[in-house]
Amino acid sequence: MKLKELPRSIYSAWRLRRTPVTELGASATPLPGRVVVSMTSVRSRFPYVHLAVRSLLDQSVRPERIVLWLGDSLREHVPGALEALLGERFEIRHRLDTGPHMKLVYALQEFPEHTVVTADDDHLYARSWLERLWKSHEAHPDEVIGHECRRISYGTAGNVLPYIRWASERAGESHAATVALGYAGVLYPPGVLFRDVTDQSLYRDLAPQADDLWFKAMSSLFGTRTRRSGDPPRKPVPIRGSQAEALGRANITEDRNREQWERISRHYGVRLKE
C-alpha cells in the first residue's frame, strides 16, 4: 500500500465496519440485467475480506447476488465477520481450490446466462464502482469492460516486453492487446469467452498466477474486445494489512506476467497487435 492511500483506507474501513448490514446499499437501485459479482479469497485474507464484501454490498446499484468462492478445505474456517454478512444478497460457495481463477471460472459454470463482474478480496470499492461498469457495458454490450487496463506491448523483434512497459489505457480505449486488470473490477457478458476458459489443467499449467492474462487470451480467441470503462472511479483502495501475500506485486517485480503470457501465446499461437 502506498502511504498516500493509508488515510482513505483507514476511513473507508471504519465507515464500513460501523454501518449495519441492513443499511449497506439500502438505497441501491436493482440492475436491469442478471448480474453476479464474483470473488475468491484465501485463509490468510480472512481477517480482511469481510470489508471488501461490505464495500460491494454498499454499491449504488444492486446485482442479483454476490458470491465468494472458497476452497473446500476452508469450510470449517469461515470467520464470523463473513458469516454475519450471509443472506439474500451475499453467499459463500465451496469448490475445489484452483487458485485466483476461481473468481470467474465457477461463476461461468454455475451462472452461464449472467453477466459476471469480478472483484478482489483485498480492496475497497467506491459506491459508484458497479454502476460505472454497467454504464460502459450498456454502451458496449458485447465487450469485456475493466476499470483499469493495460496494453500488452511487444518489441521490434516481436518479443513480449516486461510488464512495467505495458502502457496504461485511457478511459474508453480499446485495442487488440488491451487487458483488464482484475483488482479494479472487470465485467464479463455471458458467452464472450473461448471454451477453454474453465479448463483447469490448462490454466493451472499455462498461467497459474495470472488469471487476468488467461481471461484476456480466452476473450481474444473468441474474438471479444476488451475496453477500459468510459468513466472509471478512483482506483480501489487496498485494505490495510491485507497485502502481505500480494500476488500482483510478485507478478510485476519478478516479471511473471510476461513469462505466463509467453506460455499462453506459444500454446495458442496468440500474437496481438497493439
Wavefront OBJ file of the C-alpha trace (Angstrom):
o trace
v 0.000 0.000 0.000
v 1.206 3.485 -0.852
v 1.455 5.907 2.041
v -0.969 8.329 0.372
v -3.624 5.579 0.280
v -3.493 4.915 4.009
v -5.904 7.657 5.232
v -8.580 6.691 2.708
v -8.158 3.005 3.544
v -8.497 3.625 7.288
v -11.522 5.888 6.934
v -13.328 3.642 4.422
v -12.796 0.556 6.577
v -14.018 2.409 9.681
v -17.174 3.583 7.885
v -17.956 0.120 6.536
v -17.412 -1.559 9.923
v -19.758 0.790 11.739
v -22.572 0.568 9.150
v -25.197 -2.092 9.999
v -25.505 -4.771 7.325
v -29.141 -3.829 6.716
v -28.076 -0.286 5.827
v -25.358 -1.237 3.348
v -26.710 -0.365 -0.102
v -30.158 0.288 1.379
v -30.962 2.876 -1.305
v -29.398 0.916 -4.175
v -31.275 0.564 -7.463
v -31.540 -3.028 -8.785
v -29.684 -3.540 -12.037
v -31.909 -4.316 -15.033
v -29.908 -7.374 -16.102
v -28.934 -10.656 -14.463
v -25.659 -9.786 -12.744
v -23.453 -11.698 -10.310
v -20.487 -10.132 -8.540
v -17.907 -12.867 -8.044
v -14.742 -13.085 -5.948
v -12.466 -15.543 -4.214
v -10.175 -15.494 -1.202
v -7.623 -17.482 0.776
v -7.331 -18.122 4.501
v -4.592 -15.530 5.025
v -7.041 -12.831 3.883
v -9.879 -13.875 6.208
v -9.269 -11.006 8.656
v -9.922 -8.526 5.852
v -12.205 -9.996 3.188
v -15.420 -9.058 5.028
v -14.531 -5.396 4.431
v -14.262 -5.978 0.677
v -17.652 -7.702 0.752
v -19.147 -4.831 2.728
v -17.960 -2.365 0.086
v -19.653 -4.495 -2.585
v -22.882 -4.641 -0.587
v -22.790 -0.851 -0.306
v -22.955 -0.135 -4.039
v -25.307 2.419 -5.602
v -26.771 -0.330 -7.821
v -27.648 -3.851 -6.733
v -26.617 -7.074 -8.514
v -28.677 -10.240 -8.219
v -26.138 -11.617 -5.754
v -22.518 -11.505 -4.591
v -20.748 -14.864 -4.445
v -17.500 -15.646 -2.623
v -15.875 -18.863 -3.845
v -13.715 -20.619 -1.260
v -11.737 -23.843 -1.343
v -13.331 -26.953 0.123
v -10.680 -27.087 2.856
v -11.916 -23.765 4.266
v -15.442 -24.904 5.160
v -14.682 -25.008 8.875
v -12.630 -21.823 8.937
v -15.017 -19.134 7.683
v -14.746 -16.237 10.168
v -17.754 -14.871 11.986
v -17.349 -11.470 10.351
v -18.064 -13.106 6.987
v -20.866 -15.356 8.225
v -22.617 -12.272 9.625
v -22.982 -10.957 6.057
v -24.651 -14.064 4.624
v -28.161 -13.550 3.303
v -30.165 -12.952 0.148
v -27.513 -10.679 -1.347
v -24.315 -12.489 -0.330
v -23.415 -16.172 -0.267
v -20.368 -18.417 0.008
v -19.862 -21.458 -2.218
v -17.100 -24.020 -1.573
v -15.401 -25.684 -4.525
v -12.047 -27.239 -5.451
v -9.385 -24.567 -4.947
v -7.842 -23.808 -8.354
v -6.164 -20.528 -7.463
v -7.093 -16.945 -8.396
v -9.062 -18.132 -11.445
v -11.813 -19.241 -9.047
v -13.236 -15.725 -9.010
v -14.548 -16.223 -12.554
v -14.470 -19.844 -13.728
v -17.024 -21.231 -11.275
v -19.377 -18.327 -11.906
v -19.164 -19.036 -15.646
v -20.139 -22.647 -14.996
v -22.917 -22.052 -12.476
v -24.329 -18.761 -13.824
v -23.876 -19.221 -17.599
v -26.597 -16.726 -18.559
v -25.481 -13.992 -16.163
v -23.168 -11.068 -16.607
v -20.294 -11.724 -14.186
v -18.387 -8.895 -12.520
v -15.193 -9.888 -10.738
v -13.667 -8.134 -7.730
v -10.663 -8.743 -5.482
v -10.720 -9.591 -1.797
v -8.097 -7.064 -0.673
v -9.573 -3.787 -1.940
v -12.409 -1.450 -1.008
v -14.634 -0.301 -3.862
v -16.293 3.083 -4.306
v -20.101 3.161 -4.166
v -20.289 4.029 -7.882
v -17.905 1.218 -8.904
v -20.503 -1.225 -10.236
v -22.770 1.467 -11.681
v -19.920 2.860 -13.793
v -19.011 -0.593 -15.093
v -22.636 -1.187 -16.018
v -22.944 2.092 -17.916
v -19.936 1.237 -20.060
v -21.396 -2.245 -20.586
v -24.615 -0.691 -21.877
v -22.585 1.301 -24.406
v -20.519 -1.757 -25.443
v -22.670 -4.790 -24.531
v -20.542 -7.454 -26.246
v -17.185 -6.436 -24.794
v -15.209 -7.139 -21.629
v -15.092 -3.935 -19.569
v -12.392 -3.151 -16.998
v -11.974 -0.061 -14.853
v -8.176 -0.320 -15.168
v -6.444 -1.722 -18.252
v -3.008 -2.039 -19.779
v -1.888 -2.884 -23.285
v 0.388 -5.883 -23.823
v 3.452 -4.468 -25.553
v 5.922 -6.075 -27.953
v 9.478 -5.230 -29.013
v 10.599 -4.730 -32.603
v 11.579 -8.392 -32.788
v 8.092 -9.461 -31.718
v 9.130 -10.318 -28.163
v 6.845 -9.519 -25.234
v 8.177 -6.555 -23.260
v 8.347 -6.544 -19.427
v 5.027 -5.826 -17.728
v 6.201 -2.456 -16.413
v 6.449 -1.312 -20.056
v 2.870 -2.239 -20.891
v 1.098 1.067 -21.465
v -1.917 2.088 -19.384
v -5.093 2.569 -21.399
v -7.004 5.822 -21.279
v -10.675 5.861 -20.312
v -12.879 4.408 -23.044
v -9.965 2.992 -25.082
v -9.833 -0.461 -26.640
v -7.070 -2.162 -28.627
v -6.435 -5.738 -29.652
v -3.850 -6.045 -26.859
v -5.919 -4.363 -24.121
v -6.015 -6.467 -20.950
v -8.305 -5.716 -17.995
v -6.694 -5.656 -14.553
v -8.756 -7.686 -12.124
v -8.053 -5.727 -8.938
v -10.089 -2.757 -10.207
v -13.097 -4.806 -11.339
v -13.944 -6.471 -14.661
v -17.320 -7.107 -16.296
v -17.829 -10.196 -18.495
v -21.068 -10.508 -20.504
v -22.325 -14.073 -20.978
v -20.931 -16.106 -23.844
v -17.884 -13.977 -24.764
v -15.017 -16.302 -23.768
v -13.346 -19.232 -25.551
v -14.412 -22.717 -24.495
v -11.089 -23.492 -22.740
v -11.647 -20.801 -20.124
v -12.782 -23.283 -17.455
v -10.193 -25.975 -18.290
v -8.319 -26.291 -15.002
v -5.488 -28.386 -16.388
v -4.706 -25.727 -18.988
v -4.856 -22.571 -16.897
v -3.039 -24.146 -13.978
v -0.248 -25.173 -16.358
v -0.026 -22.086 -18.574
v -0.983 -19.233 -16.240
v -1.313 -20.475 -12.650
v -0.814 -16.996 -11.154
v -2.048 -14.766 -13.980
v -5.810 -15.101 -14.171
v -6.129 -11.686 -15.863
v -3.938 -12.867 -18.751
v -5.738 -16.195 -19.017
v -9.088 -14.440 -19.303
v -7.601 -11.998 -21.839
v -6.441 -14.880 -24.013
v -9.855 -16.541 -23.768
v -11.628 -13.356 -24.847
v -9.226 -12.776 -27.739
v -9.562 -16.346 -29.009
v -13.328 -15.867 -29.060
v -12.990 -12.541 -30.903
v -14.157 -10.413 -27.956
v -12.682 -6.960 -27.417
v -11.608 -5.608 -24.039
v -12.195 -1.942 -23.203
v -11.409 0.376 -20.338
v -14.577 1.854 -18.878
v -15.507 5.308 -20.099
v -15.812 6.847 -16.646
v -13.674 4.885 -14.183
v -13.816 5.802 -10.491
v -10.755 6.348 -8.348
v -8.662 3.212 -8.080
v -9.947 0.912 -5.325
v -8.004 1.406 -2.135
v -6.127 -1.574 -0.647
v -7.311 -2.815 2.745
v -4.628 -2.055 5.297
v -2.722 -5.208 6.242
v -4.235 -7.380 3.515
v -1.386 -7.454 1.015
v 1.366 -9.350 2.798
v 0.948 -12.030 0.111
v 0.096 -9.811 -2.862
v 0.162 -11.967 -5.993
v 0.090 -8.979 -8.317
v 3.209 -7.456 -6.772
v 5.191 -10.673 -7.289
v 3.956 -10.989 -10.868
v 5.238 -7.493 -11.598
v 8.538 -7.396 -9.710
v 9.586 -10.864 -10.896
v 8.119 -10.344 -14.380
v 5.920 -13.422 -14.065
v 3.211 -11.754 -16.136
v 5.461 -11.744 -19.184
v 6.527 -15.351 -18.615
v 2.939 -16.568 -18.333
v 1.732 -14.552 -21.335
v 4.548 -16.070 -23.402
v 3.454 -19.576 -22.357
v -0.153 -18.839 -23.308
v 0.976 -17.298 -26.618
v 3.102 -20.300 -27.541
v 0.321 -22.757 -26.710
v -2.394 -20.953 -28.689
v -0.291 -19.082 -31.243
v -1.588 -15.764 -29.957
v 0.164 -12.634 -31.242
v -1.848 -9.477 -30.592
v -1.386 -6.235 -32.482
v -1.099 -3.162 -30.286
l 1 2 3 4 5 6 7 8 9 10 11 12 13 14 15 16 17 18 19 20 21 22 23 24 25 26 27 28 29 30 31 32 33 34 35 36 37 38 39 40 41 42 43 44 45 46 47 48 49 50 51 52 53 54 55 56 57 58 59 60 61 62 63 64 65 66 67 68 69 70 71 72 73 74 75 76 77 78 79 80 81 82 83 84 85 86 87 88 89 90 91 92 93 94 95 96 97 98 99 100 101 102 103 104 105 106 107 108 109 110 111 112 113 114 115 116 117 118 119 120 121 122 123 124 125 126 127 128 129 130 131 132 133 134 135 136 137 138 139 140 141 142 143 144 145 146 147 148 149 150 151 152 153 154 155 156 157 158 159 160 161 162 163 164 165 166 167 168 169 170 171 172 173 174 175 176 177 178 179 180 181 182 183 184 185 186 187 188 189 190 191 192 193 194 195 196 197 198 199 200 201 202 203 204 205 206 207 208 209 210 211 212 213 214 215 216 217 218 219 220 221 222 223 224 225 226 227 228 229 230 231 232 233 234 235 236 237 238 239 240 241 242 243 244 245 246 247 248 249 250 251 252 253 254 255 256 257 258 259 260 261 262 263 264 265 266 267 268 269 270 271 272 273 274
